[in-house]
Amino acid sequence: MTLTAHVPTTSGSRYLQQLCKHWSHKFETDFDAQQGSIAFPMGPIRLAAGPDALTVTIEPQEGVDVERFKQVVADHLDRFAFREAPLTFDWR
């Protein structure tokens, strides 16, 4: 299963880098200003920053609480985006 959300924001690059740096002390991460990946225990997270949105893709492992996974990612991004939080996640 793969779920993707397009999150409207002009600060996608900043949030992507903050999230990857935040989790880099616990999990394997790889990122630059435009894209990132996090080897999260619930499943991989991929991020891509565009001029008007941050695209977040999660791949929950079998047996994972998908709603909890989505909420963990959204909560963390909202913390970094406190000036414009809550961000809108249109998971598909």
Secondary structure, DSSP 8 states (H G I E B T S, - for coil): --EEEEEE-S-HHHHHHHHHHHHTTTS-EEE-SSEEEEEETTEEEEEEE-SSEEEEEE---TT--HHHHHHHHHHHHHHHTTTT-S------
